[in-house]
Amino acid sequence: MRLLVVHAHPVPESFGTALFRAVVETAEGAGHEVRALDLHAEGFDPVMGPEERRGYNDGGPPDDPVLLRHIEHLRWAEGIVLVYPTWWYSQPAMLKGWLDRVWRMGAAFHLGPRGLVPGLPQVRLLGVVTTLGSPRWLWSAVMGAPGRKVILRGLRACTGWRTRTFWLALHDIDTATPERRARFLARVRARIARLPA
């Protein structure tokens, strides 16, 4: 599978970055063709400026060559795995800005007479590896898992409802013991090793 792995954590020595490396290494070891994007390391600008926003609804390609390269990655991918920390119940600003600027009309979706039309039908897998400070009960029962819905429902609308999904989350990261982190890392490696070809 052509697998795009996107990472959004500002700290290179973080557990989140270790998860990103584990996803990439395991996928490559399983024979997948991998493109790895570390948004912070490459200095991706998550801010959509006024001129970009004014032209957004035209559906045409952006002027920014960085965005064109990232859109090409989306069009190339058959599977996408996002690796990031969940902050304030959703994606961090870097990843949200990447979604705003790259998953744009004319690239990730089109608008037809009946609404949104998927622009990435070749994507057959969409997955998330994330950490959360909140306990599972608060995230799910009280908050309604908003970050999960953004990805597994919102982005999936751009790929098609036949796209398979997975969600791997380590809750209570701030108090997680080294043993619990190691178990989660092993779980992530095992799940990525089972991705279809």
N, C-alpha and C positions, 0 to 999 in steps of 0.2 A: 504494500500500500504506500502511496505517496502521502507522507505524514508531515503536517505542519505543526510544530510545537512552539507555542508562544508563551513567554515568561514575563511576568511583571512584578519584580521585587527589587527595591533599590539597594539592598545590601548583599554584596556578592558572597559573604560568608554565612548567610542566613540558611535556616533549614529549608526555606522555600527554594533557594537556589540549589540546594542538595537534591530536592525533589525534581527540579527541572533537569539537572544532570542525569538523575536516575531514569527519568522518562526517555530522554534522548539516547542514552547508552543502551538501555534495554531494547528500545525500538530498533536501533541500528543492529544490535546483536541478533535480533529476531529476523533480520533481513529486509526491514522496511527502508525505503528511501526517505530520509529525514531532512527537513529544513528547519533549523532551530533559530528562533528570533528571541533575543534578549532585549526587550524594549528599552530598559534603562541603560544597558551597556552600549547600545548603539545610539543613544541620545534621541530617541524618537520624541517628537514634539506632540503632546496630546491635545494641544489647544487649537481649536478651530477658529480661525480669524474671521473678521467681517467679510472680506472679499470671497473667501472660500464658502462661507455660509450663503452669501448672495447667489452664488452659482450652483449651490447644492441641488436645488430642485430641477435644474436643467437636465440632470441625469447623464451629462457628458463626463468625459474623463477629467480628473483634476489637473491643474498645471504643475503641481509639485511632483518632481521625479521620485521622491521618497514614497509618496502615496501610490504612485504608479507601480513601483516595485512591490509594495505590500499587497496591492490588489492583484498583481500577477501571482504572488504566493497563494492567495486565496483561490484563484482560478486553477492553479496547478494542483492543489491539495485534494486528496480523496478522504482524508481524515484530518481532524483538527483537535489538538489537545491543548487546553489553556491551563497554565500553572501559575497560581497567584495566591496571595493572602486575601482573605475576605475581611474587609475593614468596614465598620458601620453597616454590616449585614449585606454588603454588595461588593462589586469590583473596586479595586483601588483606582484613583484618578488616571493613572497611566494607562491601564487597560480600558477603562471607560472611554478615554480619549481616542484610543486606537479603534475601538468599536465605532465611535462617532465618525471618525475620519476615514476609516478604511472600509467598513461594512456600509457602504453608501449606496444611494440609489444609482442605478446604472451599472453597479458592480455586484453587490450582494443581493439586490432585489430590484424589481421593476414595479411600477404601478400600472395595473390594467383596469378595465372597466369594473371588475368585481373586487378590486383591492390589490393587496400585495401578491406579486408573483415571484417565486424563488429564482434567484440569479445564480445559485451555486448548487445545481442538482447533482453534480458529480461527487459532492461530499456525502459519504455514506456513514461516517462516524464522527461524532462530536462528543468530546469528553472534557472533564474538569478534574484537576487535582488541586485541592485548596486546603488551607488551614484557617481556623476560626478561633477567636478568643472566647466566643460565647459557648455556653453549654448547648447540647443538641436540643433540649426541650425548649429553651428560649428561642433559638433559631427557628425551629419548626412550629411549635404550638402557638407561641406569642407573636412572632414576627411574620410567620407564613413563608419562610425560606425565600426571600425576595431575590437574592443573588442567583440562586439556582434557577428560578423562573426566567430571569433575564437571559440566561444562556440556553437552558434546555427547552424553553418554549419560544422565547424571542428570536434567538439566532437560528433555531431549528426551522422557523418559518421561512428563513432565507435559503435553507438547504432542501427542504421537503420533509414531510411527516414520516417518510420511510427511513430517514436517517436514524441510525442506532445511537444511543447515548449512554454515557456512564458518568457518575459523580462520585468521586472519592474525597472524603473530607475528614480531617482530624480536628475535632472540637477541643476546646479548653487547651489550646496550644501553649498558653502562658504558664500552665502548671504541669504540662506533659513531662513525664520522666524520660530520661534517655532510652529506657527500655520500650516505653510506649511509642516514642518517635521511631525507634528502630523497627518495631512491628508494623507501623504505618508505612514506612519506607519499603519494607518487604512486601506489603500488600500492594503498593503501587507497582513495584517491579513485576509481581505476579500478574496483575491485571494487564499491564502493557505487554507482557510476554504472550498473552492470549489473544492479542488483537488479530483479526483475520488478515490474510495476505491481500 
